[in-house]
């Protein structure tokens, strides 16, 4: 049995190398190699970073094609955190980092995902039967934001256009205007101040200290509403108490009401389009206008 598992583990590692190569082709806009490594059966599933929740190959295959069409160049790297393997089933837990060129704008973007893959042997070969990816975004400054000294400075990020379109600010602006937000009754901060290439580089003590510092800041400034930009940062702050996705939340921080808007990245697969995100920014505007 141990020998069989050892052989299965070696073959799984070979599969992972094929998957890494396929994902790098995916970053170039070509999903063919990745789809060839997946099960084509009716119980294959996909949700998270690649978009939505799909079950069955007839749903999964076009979703992969759609996702890869968003990219026109780039690369992907992966760090394996854990591997579990038996003779016929296996899973891996990984951190993925993508640097990709967006086909729609030509600008570069970085994506950090925590990903679980489940594999099954089919006709003597490992196949991916499930992928679950979650974005790690909106927690601390990107290297680009740290470089220029402004929030949401990555090329192609629609955050500032969303603010204006939702009438949260009175005029069109860019990241260089973030210093003017207090004029309009707004302010921006991060749960962790240290800039990193990937959110996965942050440590548990940094998160713990960030939660405490952010709670103290909010209590001192007494805003009427705290808006978390991205479900991930909301979950990092409230931990086990966090529930659901975007929208108003039952929690309060001091006297401040809480609202969550989707991460503005164009690679947010759950809310891929500008209008998909704008719905929630407009709801935030109406929510903030209500009496506490």
ABEGO torsion letter per residue (X at the ends): XAAAAAAAAAAAAAAAAAAAAAAAAAAAGBAAAAAAABBABAABBBBEAAEEBBBEAAAAAAAAAAAAAABAEEBBBBBBABBBBBAABBBBBBBBBBBBBBAAAGBBBBBBBBBBBBBBBBGGBBBBABBBBBBBBGABBBAAAAAAGBBGABBGBAAAAAAAAAGABABBBBAAAAAAAAAAGBBBBBABABBBABAAABBAAAAAAAAAAAAAAAAAAGBABBBBBEAAAAAAAAEAABBEBBEBBABBBEABBBBBBBBABAABAABABAAAAAAAAAAAAAAAABBX
